[in-house]
């Protein structure tokens, strides 16, 4: 049980971290990066994004659930595995290419779906899509996009995957899926980790610090809202009483989704072997191991810690992963454990917030360069050469 002094100290530190006064002090103190070229590691962008974003927008991005234990566990999990470098291997040429669903990706890094990106930069998802195009990176677009999927497709120069919340009205779900398929999305990423609801306590603590009128950046929405109103995917749809997540959903919902679309169905939010087996049995074509960036439930388990048991149940299904990836070494560890690709979320949002498209590009550049360097250090000149033997459990 947490002692009262410890609890009060924790709450005070949370308040300081969210304080606009502290942000102003930082702004007057250590200068932030003047250009994307000044960024050495992606974590350099976190503080810069905190300085520049309004409190409610920062809180929406930064929050986990409950005490943010799972949010922290995502990062801590990488320390539970160590690299096993190999020597005297020709690594003069390093190939990052990988294949997913018969399509060759330039690297195993993909852009996770994050909603309401115009809360972080005026160009929102369009800036992210242009960065994805420039760096030949696969993008997954959120149901909660603030730019029309057709415009994002055009900006990305390649088909984006579509992340789906199935909502509490199945007829609305059908419209969302049909819209994405018509726009040319080849894969629907069904998010299954939000049906039980969540307690975003950190966001709730920060929100009252923001006294702005949000109508300027949330058209049609109320104060500090990131809801469906005004979002392009819901244009022309009656959203009265509609919720994004539905606690009544079961595995039958996967069957229904499979029947209504020709898109490949990937389930996002699988973290156990049992559910990986069920995903395979119900016809999913892929899995993303994810706890929604620590925003789903307070399991206390990092995504990386869930990966091997999901792989054990997934059979031949491609298993992707996201959650806490900040370094090329993080990405390498996931690939060594068996992931086919690795998604990033907050880092590119930090880059987007501070520099727009060039900031997102810089994040992708850094992670690719670090991954390439790690592959050289570990004697693995291609993605296919990375095996379980490249990592060991710490201790």
C-alpha positions in Angstrom: 0.0 0.0 0.0 1.4 3.5 -0.9 2.1 5.7 2.0 0.4 9.1 2.2 3.6 11.1 1.9 4.7 9.0 -1.1 1.3 9.5 -2.8 1.3 13.3 -2.2 4.9 13.5 -3.5 3.9 11.6 -6.6 0.9 13.8 -7.2 3.0 16.9 -6.7 5.6 15.8 -9.2 2.8 15.0 -11.7 1.4 18.5 -11.2 4.9 20.0 -11.8 5.4 18.0 -14.9 2.2 19.3 -16.4 2.6 22.9 -15.2 2.5 25.6 -17.8 4.6 27.7 -15.4 7.3 25.1 -15.4 7.1 24.8 -19.2 7.6 28.6 -19.4 10.6 28.3 -17.1 12.1 25.6 -19.3 11.5 27.8 -22.3 13.4 30.6 -20.7 16.2 28.2 -19.6 17.8 25.5 -21.7 17.0 26.3 -25.3 15.2 23.6 -27.3 16.4 22.2 -30.6 16.6 24.9 -33.3 16.1 22.4 -36.2 15.5 18.7 -36.8 19.3 18.3 -37.4 19.9 19.2 -33.8 18.1 16.1 -32.6 20.5 13.4 -31.6 18.1 10.9 -30.1 14.3 10.8 -30.3 14.0 11.4 -26.5 15.5 14.9 -27.2 12.1 15.8 -28.7 9.9 14.8 -25.7 10.8 17.9 -23.6 10.6 20.1 -26.6 7.1 18.9 -27.4 6.1 19.3 -23.8 7.2 23.0 -23.9 5.3 23.8 -27.1 2.0 22.0 -26.7 -1.0 23.3 -24.7 -1.5 21.3 -21.5 -4.6 19.4 -22.6 -3.0 18.3 -25.8 0.1 17.2 -24.0 -1.9 15.3 -21.4 -3.9 13.5 -24.2 -0.6 12.3 -25.7 1.4 11.6 -22.5 -1.2 9.8 -20.3 -1.2 6.2 -19.5 -4.0 4.6 -17.3 -4.3 4.5 -13.5 -0.8 5.0 -12.1 0.9 4.8 -15.5 2.7 1.6 -14.5 2.1 -0.1 -17.8 3.3 3.0 -19.6 6.6 2.7 -17.7 6.7 -1.1 -18.0 6.8 -0.6 -21.8 10.2 1.1 -21.5 11.5 -1.0 -18.6 10.9 -4.2 -20.6 13.8 -3.4 -22.9 16.2 -3.6 -19.9 15.1 -7.2 -19.3 16.9 -8.3 -22.5 20.5 -7.9 -23.5 22.2 -8.0 -26.9 24.7 -10.7 -27.9 27.1 -9.0 -30.4 28.9 -11.2 -32.9 32.3 -10.4 -34.4 34.1 -10.7 -37.7 31.0 -10.7 -39.9 31.0 -8.7 -43.1 28.5 -5.9 -42.4 29.7 -3.4 -45.0 26.2 -3.6 -46.6 23.2 -3.7 -44.3 19.7 -4.4 -45.6 16.7 -3.3 -43.5 14.1 -4.5 -46.0 11.3 -6.8 -44.8 8.2 -8.3 -46.3 4.7 -8.0 -44.9 1.7 -9.5 -46.8 3.7 -9.8 -49.9 4.8 -6.2 -49.9 8.4 -5.2 -49.4 8.9 -2.5 -46.8 12.1 -0.4 -46.8 12.5 -1.0 -43.1 10.7 -2.9 -40.3 9.5 0.3 -38.7 5.9 1.5 -39.1 3.9 4.5 -38.0 1.2 3.6 -35.4 -2.3 5.0 -35.6 -2.7 8.1 -33.4 -5.8 10.2 -33.5 -6.4 13.9 -33.5 -3.0 14.8 -35.0 -4.1 18.4 -35.7 -4.0 18.9 -32.0 -0.2 18.6 -32.3 0.4 20.4 -35.6 -1.7 22.4 -38.1 -1.1 19.8 -40.9 -1.7 16.8 -38.6 -1.9 13.5 -40.4 -1.0 15.0 -43.8 2.4 16.1 -42.4 2.9 12.6 -41.0 1.9 11.0 -44.3 4.3 13.1 -46.3 7.1 12.1 -43.9 6.1 8.5 -44.3 6.4 8.9 -48.1 9.7 10.6 -47.8 11.1 7.9 -45.7 9.3 5.0 -47.4 7.6 4.0 -44.1 4.2 2.2 -43.7 1.6 4.3 -42.0 -1.5 3.2 -40.1 -4.3 5.8 -40.0 -6.5 6.2 -37.0 -10.3 6.1 -37.1 -10.0 9.4 -35.3 -8.0 11.1 -38.1 -8.4 14.8 -38.4 -7.6 14.7 -42.1 -9.7 12.7 -44.7 -8.4 9.3 -45.6 -8.3 10.2 -49.3 -6.0 13.2 -48.6 -3.8 11.1 -46.4 -3.5 8.4 -49.1 -2.5 11.1 -51.6 0.1 12.6 -49.3 1.6 9.2 -48.4 2.0 8.2 -52.0 1.2 4.6 -51.0 -1.8 2.8 -49.4 -2.1 3.4 -45.7 -3.5 0.8 -43.4 -6.7 1.7 -41.6 -7.1 1.3 -37.8 -10.7 0.5 -36.8 -12.8 1.2 -33.7 -15.9 -0.9 -34.3 -18.2 1.6 -32.3 -21.4 0.7 -30.5 -23.4 0.7 -33.7 -22.5 -2.0 -36.2 -24.0 -0.2 -39.1 -21.6 2.7 -38.5 -18.8 0.2 -38.3 -19.8 -1.1 -41.8 -19.7 2.4 -43.1 -16.3 3.1 -41.7 -14.9 -0.2 -43.2 -16.5 0.4 -46.6 -15.1 4.0 -46.6 -11.6 2.8 -45.9 -11.8 0.0 -48.4 -13.1 2.3 -51.1 -10.2 4.7 -50.4 -7.8 1.9 -51.2 -6.6 0.7 -47.8 -5.4 -2.9 -48.1 -5.4 -3.7 -44.3 -7.9 -3.0 -41.5 -6.3 -3.0 -38.1 -9.0 -3.8 -35.6 -8.2 -2.4 -32.2 -9.5 -4.8 -29.6 -8.0 -3.5 -26.4 -10.4 -0.7 -25.6 -13.8 -2.4 -25.1 -13.5 -2.3 -21.3 -13.0 1.5 -21.1 -10.0 3.1 -19.3 -9.0 5.5 -16.5 -6.7 8.1 -18.0 -5.9 9.7 -14.7 -2.8 11.6 -15.7 -4.8 13.2 -18.6 -7.6 14.1 -16.2 -5.2 15.8 -13.8 -3.6 17.9 -16.5 -6.8 18.9 -18.3 -8.0 21.5 -15.8 -4.7 23.4 -16.3 -5.9 24.3 -19.8 -8.4 27.1 -19.8 -8.5 27.8 -23.5 -11.6 27.7 -25.7 -11.0 24.5 -27.6 -13.4 25.4 -30.4 -10.5 26.7 -32.5 -8.8 23.3 -32.8 -11.7 21.0 -32.1 -14.4 22.1 -34.5 -17.9 21.3 -33.1 -16.4 19.9 -29.9 -16.6 21.0 -26.4 -13.8 22.1 -24.0 -10.7 19.8 -24.2 -12.6 17.2 -26.2 -11.0 14.7 -28.6 -14.2 13.0 -29.6 -15.8 12.0 -32.9 -17.5 15.3 -33.7 -15.9 17.0 -36.6 -13.7 14.0 -37.6 -13.8 13.2 -41.3 -14.5 9.5 -41.0 -17.8 10.3 -39.2 -18.9 13.0 -41.7 -22.5 12.4 -42.7 -23.0 9.8 -39.9 -25.4 10.3 -37.0 -23.1 9.9 -34.0 -25.8 10.6 -31.4 -25.2 8.3 -28.5 -22.3 6.6 -30.4 -19.3 5.3 -28.5 -16.0 4.3 -30.1 -15.6 1.1 -28.1 -18.3 -1.5 -27.4 -18.1 -3.7 -24.3 -20.5 -6.3 -26.0 -17.9 -7.3 -28.7 -16.8 -10.9 -28.8 -14.8 -13.0 -31.2 -17.9 -13.2 -33.3 -17.2 -9.6 -34.2 -14.0 -10.7 -35.9 -16.0 -13.2 -38.0 -18.4 -10.4 -39.0 -15.6 -8.1 -39.9 -14.0 -10.8 -42.0 -17.2 -11.3 -44.0 -17.8 -7.6 -44.7 -14.4 -6.7 -46.3 -11.7 -7.9 -48.7 -9.1 -6.1 -46.7 -6.7 -8.2 -44.6 -7.7 -8.2 -40.9 -5.0 -7.5 -38.3 -5.9 -7.6 -34.6 -4.2 -4.9 -32.6 -4.1 -5.3 -28.8 -3.4 -9.0 -28.4 -1.1 -9.7 -25.4 -1.6 -13.4 -24.5 -1.0 -16.8 -26.1 -4.6 -17.7 -25.7 -5.9 -14.8 -27.6 -3.3 -15.3 -30.3 -4.6 -18.8 -30.8 -8.2 -17.4 -31.0 -7.1 -14.7 -33.5 -5.7 -17.4 -35.7 -8.8 -19.6 -35.4 -11.1 -16.7 -36.3 -9.2 -15.9 -39.5 -7.1 -12.9 -38.6 -4.2 -12.4 -41.0 -1.9 -10.7 -38.5 -1.5 -9.5 -35.0 -0.1 -6.4 -33.4 1.1 -7.0 -29.8 0.1 -3.8 -28.1 -1.2 -2.3 -24.9 -2.2 0.9 -26.6 1.0 2.6 -25.5 0.1 1.9 -21.8 -3.3 3.4 -22.4 -5.4 0.2 -22.4 -5.3 -1.5 -19.0 -2.9 -1.4 -16.0 -1.5 -4.9 -16.6 2.0 -3.8 -15.5 3.4 -5.8 -18.4 5.4 -4.2 -21.2 4.6 -5.1 -24.8 8.0 -6.7 -25.3 7.3 -9.0 -22.3 4.2 -10.3 -24.0 5.8 -10.9 -27.4 7.1 -14.4 -27.0 3.9 -15.9 -25.7 1.9 -14.3 -28.4 4.2 -15.7 -31.0 3.7 -19.1 -29.4 0.0 -18.9 -30.1 0.1 -17.1 -33.5 1.5 -20.0 -35.5 2.5 -18.6 -39.0 0.7 -15.3 -38.6 2.9 -12.3 -38.9 3.3 -10.7 -35.5 4.0 -6.9 -35.2 4.5 -5.0 -32.0 4.4 -1.4 -30.6 4.8 0.1 -27.2 7.7 2.1 -25.8 10.2 1.9 -28.6 12.7 4.7 -28.5 16.0 3.3 -29.8 17.3 1.2 -32.6 18.4 -1.3 -30.0 14.8 -1.6 -28.8 13.7 -2.4 -32.3 16.4 -4.9 -32.7 15.4 -6.8 -29.6 11.8 -7.1 -30.7 13.0 -8.4 -34.1 15.3 -10.9 -32.4 12.5 -12.2 -30.3 10.4 -12.8 -33.5 8.4 -9.6 -34.4 8.1 -8.9 -38.1 7.9 -5.1 -37.6 7.9 -2.5 -34.9 5.5 0.5 -34.6 6.3 3.9 -33.1 3.7 6.3 -31.7 4.7 9.1 -29.3 8.2 9.7 -30.8 6.8 10.8 -34.1 4.1 12.9 -32.4 6.8 14.7 -30.5 8.6 15.4 -33.8 5.3 16.4 -35.5 4.6 18.8 -32.6 7.9 20.5 -32.7 8.9 20.6 -36.4 5.9 19.2 -38.4 6.8 16.9 -41.3 10.6 17.4 -40.9 10.3 16.4 -37.3 8.6 13.1 -38.2 11.2 12.5 -40.8 14.0 13.1 -38.3 12.6 10.5 -35.9 12.4 7.9 -38.7 16.0 8.8 -39.8 17.3 8.4 -36.3 15.6 5.1 -35.6 16.7 3.6 -38.9 20.3 4.7 -38.4 20.4 3.3 -34.9 18.8 0.0 -36.0 21.3 -0.3 -38.9 24.2 0.4 -36.4 22.9 -2.3 -34.0 22.7 -4.8 -36.9 26.3 -4.1 -37.7 27.4 -4.4 -34.1 25.6 -7.7 -33.8 26.9 -9.2 -37.0 23.5 -9.4 -38.7 23.6 -7.7 -42.2 20.0 -8.3 -43.0 16.7 -8.5 -41.1 16.5 -12.2 -41.9 19.8 -12.8 -40.2 18.4 -11.5 -36.8 17.4 -14.5 -34.7 16.6 -15.3 -31.1 20.3 -16.1 -30.5 21.0 -12.3 -30.8 19.5 -11.6 -27.4 19.4 -13.1 -23.9 17.4 -12.5 -20.8 19.1 -10.1 -18.4 20.4 -11.7 -15.3 
